[in-house]
């Protein structure tokens, strides 16, 4: 069976996401590898205020993980993550590609690694005047008499 690239976002209580971040990252890594996933990147984002309290937590730390796995393993990963008391919430999506690094990188063992330098922007993404396109067709207003 072919493996797919997945993007998973885990929300952790900010009380555990700070000093206990290496332990949480190891926990996430264990969940994924237990179900046959190959982790490509683990990234810790900043602490943020949650839209609503989750398990009495008002602030959370977001941990983004890119991994490859069989599609049949995703249900098992979700079930195991939902049963974990360390994780508040989790979302897994199939990804086409990895996004640029925005936070602190970690190994699956919980060790912090240095962030690679930011990749240069592609030439198409540079700001500049947009090419002029065709003019939109005029739209008849309501209430106007037609002839």
N, C-alpha and C positions, 0 to 999 in steps of 0.2 A: 504494500500500500504506500502511496506517495505521501511525503510529509509536506505540510503547509507552513507558511510563516504566520505566526499569531502575535498580536499585541495584547498584553494584559495590563490592566491598571488595578493596583491594589491600594485600598485606603486603610491606613493604620492609625490608631489613636496617637495623637501627637505626644502624649506622655511616654509612649513606647517607641515612637519613631525617631526620637532624638538620640539619647544615650544608648538605647537598646537596638539601634538600627542594624548593626551587624548581625544580631541574633534574629531579627525579623527577616532580613535578607536570606540568611541561611535557611530559615523556616520555609520561605517561599521557594527557594531553590530545591529543598527536599521534596516539597509537594510536587513540583514540576518533574523532577528527575525520577521520582517514584513511579510516575505514570509514563515514562519513556520520552519525555521532552528533552530536546537539546537546547540549552539556554544560550542565546547569542549576546544579550545585553541586559544588564540590570541597572536602572538609573533611579536615584532618589531625588524627588522634586521637593520644593519648599513646603513648609507647613502652611496650611490655609484654613480659613474658617469654613465650616461645613454649612450647607444651606439649611440643614435641620439636624438636631442632635441624633446620633446613631449610637445606641448602647450607652447613653449618657455622655458621650464625647461630643464636644462642640467644635473642636479643631482636629484636623487630620493631616497626616503626611501621605503624599502620593508616591507610590513606587511603580515605575513603568518597567515592564519586562517584555523583551522580544524573545520568542522561542520558536523552534520547529517541532512539530508533533503530528502524529496521525490524527485525522479528524475524529476517530473513534475514542481517543483519549481525552478529548475536551470535556465531555460529560463527567467523566471520573475526576478530572482536575477541578471542575466547578463544584462538584459534590464535596470533595475533600476540603477545598478552600472555604466553602460555606459552613462547614462543621468546625473550622478552626476558630478558637477564641481569640487568637492574636490578630485576626483580620476583621475589619469592620464591614467592608464591601469589596467587591471585585467584579470586573467586567473583562471579558475576553472577546476580541474581534479578530477576524482574519485580516491580515495586512498585506498590502502589495509591496511595500518597501518600508525601511526603517526611517523614522524622522531624525532630524539633526539632534545632537546631544544638547540638553538644556540644564542638566543637573549633575550631581555627583555620581560617578560610576562605581559599581561594586562587582566583585567576583561572586559566583554562586556560593562561595564559602563565607561571604560576609566581609571580605577585605576590601577597603577603599582603594581605588586605583585612580591615577591622575587622569583628568579629562583631556582628551586629544584636542588640538587646536581646531577652531571652527573652520569648516570647509568654506572655500570662497563661493560666493553666490554665482549661479549660472548666468551667462550673458543675457538670457531672456528675462531674468528676474530683475535686472537693473531698471531703475526708474527712468522715464523719459516720455516724450509725447507719444500718445497712442496714434497709430495710423488712422486716418479718416476713413470711415466706412460709408456705406450708402445711407442717404437720408431716409428716415422713416416716413412711411406714407401718412398723409394727413388723415385724421379720424373725424368723422362727422360728429358734431356735438348733439346732445339730446335737445329736443324741442325745436330744432331748426326745421323749417319747411323744406321738403324735397320737391324738386321740379322735374 
